[in-house]
Amino acid sequence: MLAPLEVLRLYPAHDGSLAGALRSRAQVAGQREGIAYLKQSISYAGLDELAARTAAVLAEQGVKAGDRVGVMSHNHPSSVLILFALAQLGAIMVPVNPDYRAQEAGYIFGHAQVCGVIAAPACLATARAACAGMRARPWMMLLQSGEQDNAGAPLPVLAELAAQWQGALPAALGTAESTCILIYTSGTTGFPKGVMHSQRSLLMAGEGFVERMHLQADDRLLCVLPMFHINAICYSLCGALAAGATLILEPKFSASGFWRTVFASGATEVNTIAAASTILMRRPRSEFVPGHRLRAIYGAPFDAETYRVFQQEFGVPTLIEGYGMSEIPGALSNPFDGPHKIGSMGRPCRHPDPDIAFAQLRVCDESGHDMAPGQTGELVVRTPIEMQGYYRDAEQTSTAFRDGWFLTGDLAYVDADNYFWFVARKKDIIRRRGENIAGAELDRVIGSHPAVQEVAAIAVPSDLGEDEILVAVVLQPGVALEPQAIAAWCRERLSAVKVPRYVVFVDELPHTPTHRVAKFVLRKDAGLLGRACDLQSQCKSGAPLR
């Protein structure tokens, strides 16, 4: 096994742009498989050529440096090619959750001011509806061939146009510092914020992942997490690119078929989230396929039982826990060579080149002073791969930093060995199935129901790890409502992951002196969950309704 820095040095130096990095890998490993997707295989040389052809098609469409283009699809090779193609033009990709409703996607497209939207066939109707209210109507393309809706003339298919392109290829206009992606992440205001990352940022995050997982050029990274998240983009995709390894794309996570995919694809590394790991542990062992090559899993949190099951029952020798955010990817991890402290976020991540300064972390009080080891405070981070800021939101960008340090909004402590431990979230964010969900967004949507006087959404523990959503609802005087009506209201306006599991009707909510809902008081109410209706069991527990 080569050392991480030796892996990076297998390839020529490049200019820090995505096009430069891809060309560097294609020069040495042009015939190596770059992407495997179902029965499709694309070499590094093929990726380099197809990215340039895709850039030419988009340039002909009118895309220029600084433009934003929305992409709405489950994982697909075309999503990767669009990222590289837009980066080559100096333009910006805006990936959107394909499960979003039109209202959710519409906010992102409108806020990002996209000039165009490229959608998978299954997402086209939602994408059209999302753009219907925009003042400057974006152009539309299909990501790949498939059924089209009946709205107007058939749309061009990007993958087909790129494959057929015979004209000149555009020059690379994007630089290392060019913004190349906007990742929208839920914020405490209830509206998603567009996290801007440069091309250099993505590449350095990938190089950091080579260090974190000791990736090798012959590794095969299985990507089951969505390409609209920082994990899949910065770790799986850019980690594979940095190592010159193979990215195995799956459209989305399938628990029942996971081990068959691992075996058949020859995957050696995969990233998971807590819910996925827990589900796999609970699935029938008859689905497990022995003889696989999977050597390492990256994710969090991993408890002792997770280690036991995956190492002893599933035969995966290495599990690496880590911590990062859309704004600061790859901040902490347990060292690959150990020691591993189960349940910790690990130590500050390093770059393969020891001369490159990387993640620095502190635990601070409200005034920014360092806390002693073992004392809880807010986790703050400084790293060369932090975001460039929130798109069109200078105020939120300013408040996210203090003296050059990013404020994570997470409470943690550091022990005497410089391992960091998560304690709780300071911000009003619910972490469910790998998604950050703003409590404020749920408050706003549910609060618009005509029968609701006031509402507060909070996180409660999930049996799959991370959080479940509980909403405490005060109804208008004299109004009766079933808990299922709250869920139905949410389903019409929000993606499925944001629909609350628990609903409890209360006479009043606690408030602060400034009349804000005191959610910290609700979180301390040990009996609140017991009084709530569990919509997963359709309230068969006899929870009192009003």
N, C-alpha and C positions, 0 to 999 in steps of 0.2 A: 504494500500500500504506500503510495506516494504521500509526502507531507502536503498540506493544503497549498503552500506557496509553490511547491514543485508542480502541482497540478496547473496553477495559473500560468506558470512559466513554460508550459508545453506549447503556448500559443504566442504569436507576435504581439507586441505592444500595440495599443490602439489609442484613439483620441478621446475616449470616454463617452462616445455616442453609441446608441444602440446599433446603428448601421455599422460603425467601426468594429464593435465587438463581434457582431455576426460575421462580418467579412473576415476577421481574424480567425475565428473558429473554422470557417469554410476553407481557408487557405491550408490548414493543417489536416482537418478531418472532413473534407468535403463530401465523402461518400458515407460517412458515419450517419446513422439514423438520428435525425434531430427531433422529429415528432412522430409518434405512433398514435394513431387514432382509429379505433375499431379495425377495419381491414386496410386502412390507408397508412402509407409510410412516406415521409418526406426527409430527404437527406439534408445535411447542413448546406451543401451547395444548392439544393433545390429551394430551401428556405430563403437563402440569399437572393436567388433569382426571382422567386415568387413575390418576395417583399418588395423588390424594385418594380416589378410589373404592377403590383397592387398600388404602389405609390404613383405610378404613371396614370393608372385609371382614375385615382382620386384627384390627381392634379388636373386631369382633363375635366373632371366634374367641377373644378373651380376651387378645390381646397388649397389654401395657401398657409404660410407660416403663421402660427398663432390661432388658427381656426380650431374650433372644437367640433368633434364628430361623435355622436352618440352611438353606442353599440349595445344591442339588446339580444342576448342569446345565451343558451347554456354553453358549456365548454365545447369549442370547435377549433380546428386549426386556423380557420379564417380569422378568428379573434386575435390570435397571435400575430398573424400576418398583417392585420390592420394596425396593431400597435407599432410594429416595426415600420410599416409603410408611412403612417402618420408622423412617426419620429423622424424619418428620413426627410419629410417635407417641412419639419419644424412645427407640425400641427399636434393636436392634443386629443387623445382618446378619452371618452367619457363612458365607461362601462356601466350598465344598469342591470339590476336584478331582473331576470326574465320572468319572475313570478310577481313582479310589482303590478298593482292595478294602475289604470290610466292616470288617476290623480297623483299617485306617488311618482310615477315615471315623468309625468308632465311637469312636476315641480323641478325635477333635476334638469330636464331638457331646457326648460325655460330659464332657470337660474344660470345654467352653463352657457346659455345663448348659442346652442348648437346650430351649425349651418346645415347639417344633414344627419340622418339617422340610418344606420345599417342594422337590419333586424333579421333574425331567423324567421322562417315562414310562420312558425307557431306564435311568434310574438308580434307579427305585423299589425294585426287589428288593434292590439293594445297600443302599439307605437303610434299608429295613425290617430287614435283617440287622444293620446297624450299630447300630440302636437297640434291638435285641432284649434286650441285657443291661443296659440302663439302668434304674435303680431307679424313676425317674419317667419313664414311657414318653411320649415326645413325640407330639403329634398329627401327622398326615400330610396333606399336600395335594399335588396335582399342579400343576406350574408352568403347563403348557398341556395341551390335550386330546391324547389319544393312548391307546395300549393300556395297560391296567392289568394288574397281576398278579392272581392268584386268591386272594390272602390277604384274606379278609373282604369287607365291603361295598365297592362302588365309592367311590373317593375324590372329594371335591369338587375342581373345577378352578378355580384362583385366577383365571386370565385370564377365564373365563366369568362367575364371580361378580362380578368387578369391572365387566365390561361391562354386566351386568344390574342393577347396584346402583341402587336408586331412593330410598334413605333419606337421612338427613342425613349431611353430611360432617363428620369430626372436626376439632376445632381443632388447630392446630399446637402440639405440646407440646415438640418437640425444639428445642434452642438451639444456638448456635454451638459451645458447649463440650461438648455431649452426645456421648458415644461413639456412633459410628454403624456401625462395622465392626470385626470381628476378622479379621485376615489371619494365618493360621497359617503359620509359617515354620520350617524345620528348624533345630534348635539343636544345640550340641555335646553335650548330654546324651542325644541320641538320641530325644527326644520333642519334637514341634512346640510352638512357643510362640505364643500368641495375641497378636499385635501390635494394640494399641488405637489407633485414630485418631478424632479429633473431627470434627464436620462442618466446622468452620472449617479444620482441617488439610487435608481433601480439597479444599476450595474454593481455598485458597491454593496448593496443589500445582498445581491446574488453571490458576490465574492465572500461576504461574511458568512453566508450559508454554507459555502464550501468548507470554511473553517469549522463551522458549528457541527456539521455532519460528516466531516472528512470525506467529502464527495470525491469520486474518482471519474476519470474519463469514460470508463466502461459501466458506470452506474446507470440505472434505469429508474427515473423518478416518476412514480405514479401520482397523478394529480386528480383527486376526486373532489377537491374543494373548488368553489366557483371562481372564475377568472374575473369577477367584478370585486374581488376582495384582495387586500394587500398580501395575504399569505400566499395565494396561488401565483400572483404576479411576481412578487419580490423573492420568494423562496423557491417554489417549484420551477417556474419558468426561468427566472434569472439565475437561480442556482444551477440549473441544468446548462444554461448558456455559458456561465462562468467556467464550469468544469468541462464543457464540450461533451456533456453527457446527453442521454436520451430522455425526452419528456413524453411520458405515456399519458395522453389525455383521455379521460372518461367524461361523457356528457354531464354526469352528476353521480353522487354517491349512491350506491346500491348495497345495502347491508347483506341481502340474501346472496348476491353474486360477487361480493368482495373477494373472497378467497379464491374463487375460480379465476377472477380477473388477475389477481396477484400471481397465481401459478402460470396461467396461460401467457401473460405478458412478460414474464421473467423480471418483474419489478424487484428492485433492491432497496428502495426507500419510498416512504409515503408520509404525507402530513395529514394529521387528523385534528378534530376538535373533540372536546370532552364527550358530547352527546354521541358522536360516531363511535368512539372507543367503548363507551358503556353499552351501546346497542350491540356491537360485535361480541362483547363479553357475554351478553344475554341470549345471543342467537343459538339455535341448536348446533351442537358440535358436529352433526352430520354434514353441515355446510363447509366445514373446514377442509382444506385440501393440503395434505402434507407434501413435503418435497419442494416447497417454494424456495425462492432465493432471497426473500425479504430479510435484510440485515439490520435495518434501522427505521424507527418511527419518530417523527418530530410532532410535538403537540403539547397540550396542557389543559387542565391539571392531570397529573398521573398520581394516583395514590398507590399504596403498597399492593392492593389487590390487582390493580391494572398491571403493575410490574410482574406480579406472579403469573397472571393468566397469559399475558403476551409472551413472556419469556419461557415459562415452563410448559404451558399447554400449546401455544401457537408457535413456539420456536423462533421468536424474533429476539436476537441477543441484545440489541441496544435500543433504549428508549431515552429520548432527550426532551426534557421539559424546557420551555422557553417563555419569553414574554415580549410582546411588542404591541404597537398600535398602528393604525393607519398613518398617524403623524410621525411616528418614530419606530419604523420596523426594525426587528432584530436587535433589541436592547439588552436582553438578558437570556442566558441559557445555562443549564448544567453542563460542565465541561465534558466533551466527548470521552476523554480518557479518565474522567472522574476526578475526585469523588463525586458521586451523585447523592444529593440530599433530597430524598423523596418528598414531594410536596412543595419544594422551594421553587422560586423563579430562576434561581441560579446566580451566576456571577455576570458582570458586565461582558458583553460579547466583544470579541477581538476580530481584527482583520488578519488574513493569512500573512501579510507583511507586517512584522512587528514595528516597522518604522512609521506606519500609518496610524495616527491617533483615531480611536474608535469610540465606542459608547462609554460615557461617564455618567454615573448615577449617584444621587444623594437622597437622603430622607430628611425632610425639613419641617420646621414648624411654620405657623402662619406668617411669620416675619422673614422667613427664608434662612433661618439659622439651622445648622446641622443638629440632628438629634443624636444622642448617644446610642451605641449598639443596643438593640433590644427594645428601644423606645419607638413607638408608632408615630409616624408623621406622613406627609405627602411625598410620594415618589416624584422626583424631578430628574430630567434627562437632558444631556447635551451630547449630540452625535453628528457626524458629518453626513448622515443619511436622514436627517430630519426633514420634514416638509418645508417647502418654500413659503407656505402660508395657506390660508383659506381663500379660495377664489371669490373675489368681489365681497370680501368681508374683512376690511382692515381692522375693525373694532374687535372682532372675535380673535383675529390673529394676534393683535396686541395683548389681549388679556390672557392668551394661551402661554405667554412667555413672561418670565421675570428674570431680569439681569442675564438674558441669553440662555436661560434654562427653560425647557418645556415643562409645563405643569400637567402631569398626567391625570390628576383628579383621583388617583388611587392611593389608598392608605396602605403603608407597608412598614416593615422594619428590616434592618440589616443585622446579621449576627456577627460574632467575633471573627468568622472566617470569610467575611465579605460576601456571604450568600444573602440574597434578598427574599423576603417572605411577604406574600400578599395577605392583607388583613380585610379590607372592605373597599367599596367604591364610595368616593366622596361625592361624585357627580350623580345626577339623576339619570343614570344609564342602567338599562337591564340587558344582561348578556344571555341570549337564548339561542340555542342551536348554532352558535358561532356568529350570530348577528348582534350588533349593538342597536338597541331599541331605546329611543328617548321616551322616558315617562311623560314628558311634556307633550309629545306628539299624541300619545294615547289620551291624555287629559283633554287635549284640544278636540280630537275627533269624537270621543265619547261625550264630551261636554256639549257638543253641538246637537245631541239628541234632544228633541223637544220635551221629553219626560225627565231629563236629567237637570238637576239644579247645580250640583257640584260633584267632582270626581277626582280621585287620586289613584294613579297606577304605581305600584311598587313591585320590587323583585321579592320573590320567596324561593326557598330552596327547591331544586328539581331533583327527581330521582335519577335523572340522566346526567347529572352534573350541571354546572352553571345555574341558570335561573328559570323560574316560571313567572308568569305575569298574573298578579292579583290586582283587581280594581275594586276600590271601595267607592260606592255610589250613593249620593244623597238625591232622592227623587223630588220632583216638584210636589208641593202640598196636594194631597188628595189623589195622587196618581199611583196606579199599580202597574208593575212591569215584571215580566219574567226574566231571569238571568240570561236565558237563551236569546232574548231580544237584543241584549247588549252585544253578544257575540255576533249575531246576524248583522247588526249595524256596522260592526268593525269589518266583517267579511266583505261587505259591499265597497268598502273604502280603503282597506289595507290588505297587504299580503298576508298569507296564512300564518306566518311566523309571528305576526304582531297581534293576532287575535288572543285575548286573555283566556287563560285556563280557569281562573277562579274569579267569581263575582260575589261580592258581599254588599248587601244594602244596609246602610247605617243611617241613624237619625241626623248625625252631624259629623264633620271632620275637624280634627284639631288644627289650630292656626297659630302662627307666630304673631308677635305684637304688630307686625306690619301687614297682617291678614293674609299672608301666604300660607298655603296648606303645609302643616308641619309633618312631612312624610317620615322624618326620623322618629316621630312619636308612633306613627302607624307601624313602622318596622319593629318597634319594641313591643307591640301588642301581641303577646303570645297566643291569645285566643282568637285573633282575627281569622287566621287560616281555618281553624276549626269551625267557625260560623259561616264560612263561605261555601257557595255552591261550586262543586268541581264539575265543570262542563264536560270533562272527559268521561265521567261516570254518570252524566245527565242528572246530577243532584240526587242520586239514589240514597245518599247518606242521610237524607231527611233534614238537610240544612234549611233553616227557617227562611221562607220567602215572604215578600210583602206585596 
